[in-house]
């Protein structure tokens, strides 16, 4: 029982560390994507102003604007994927935290049981 319990505990901590690492990566990606989106939105606003000032350059600016909008759409898609992945990892982490609490409860019961065994055998 002890070796099985020990291996389960080791596996739990390894998986927990992996999930926390994935969570940190997801959070970093989300922050990066938000920053990219801000930059792209600022660029888009600048291009829209230039488009109003320079009607004769409309075609060139529109092409550039379309490229940026497409890039923004791709970035938004990545944001959605990152948020979905973040949610999944967060759910996994919550499950692991519950398993950890259950494991701690099991350890406490085992400790009490051993104490009772020691008291019973010495009595």
Order of alpha helices (4+ residues) and beta strands (2+ residues): alpha-alpha
